[in-house]
Amino acid sequence: MISVKNASRVAVRVPSWVDPRQLRAQVATEPRPLSWLGNYVIFENIKPGDQIRLDFPIQEIAARYTAASQRKNQTTYTCTFRASTLVDISPRDDSPTSYPLYERNHLRGPNAPLKTMNCSVADRSILRW
């Protein structure tokens, strides 16, 4: 969710793993057709206080990788990705001296975790050199 402070045009970069045919957009709870410029979705005629929402499915896939493939002690790992984020890896090294890696079950839910950020654009003109 993007809250607009004072902009009439907003460009949102869409990650390459998102299927553009499944992307849906809303501005102020009203569906909005998508206008693309490269890998950005452009929203025009935005009013201060509008909220932009983009919805798309996030797939979880598993991939297998082999470490030290030319040696006796090779290990094949199964890596589980949710979009482009590694959320799990197995087998795990459960020895007491190892550090647990990629235990990210909190990222595997139906909704992405939200992060509130305070971003703004300067109210004055930026000097161009």
Secondary structure, DSSP 8 states (H G I E B T S, - for coil): -EE-SS-S-EEEE--TTS-GGG-EEEETTEEE---EETTEEEE-S--TT-EEEEE----EEEEEEEESTTSTT-EEEEEEEETTEEEEEES----TTS------GGGSSSS-----------SS-----
